[in-house]
Amino acid sequence: MRVECKPVFGLVDVNEFYCSVERIFRPELKNKPVVVLSNSDLRGRNR
């Protein structure tokens, strides 16, 4: 008997994690919108 395996994808919202941690250290951000931006030019490089 052969079982067909289908791919499984997962999405982890690490942006929300960064916002949550920043709000712990900066309580003035509570109940305010926070945006997470990335610099894709640096992605995948070691400096």
C-alpha positions in Angstrom: 0.0 0.0 0.0 1.4 3.4 -1.0 0.4 6.6 0.8 0.5 9.9 -1.1 2.2 12.6 0.8 1.0 16.2 0.2 3.1 19.2 1.1 2.3 21.1 4.3 3.0 24.8 4.6 3.1 26.8 7.8 3.1 30.6 8.2 4.7 32.1 11.3 4.0 35.8 11.9 7.3 36.9 13.4 6.4 40.5 12.6 3.8 40.4 15.4 6.4 38.9 17.7 8.7 41.9 17.1 5.8 44.3 17.7 4.9 42.5 20.9 8.4 42.6 22.3 8.9 46.3 21.3 5.6 47.1 23.2 7.0 45.4 26.3 10.1 47.7 26.3 8.2 50.8 25.0 4.8 50.9 26.8 3.9 54.2 25.0 3.3 52.1 21.9 0.3 50.3 23.5 -2.9 50.7 21.5 -1.0 52.4 18.6 -0.4 51.0 15.2 3.1 49.6 14.6 4.7 48.8 11.2 7.5 46.3 10.7 9.8 47.0 7.7 12.7 45.1 6.4 15.7 46.0 4.4 15.8 43.3 1.7 19.2 44.5 0.5 20.8 43.0 3.6 18.9 39.7 3.6 21.1 36.7 3.2 24.4 38.5 3.6 27.0 38.4 6.4 28.8 41.6 7.2 
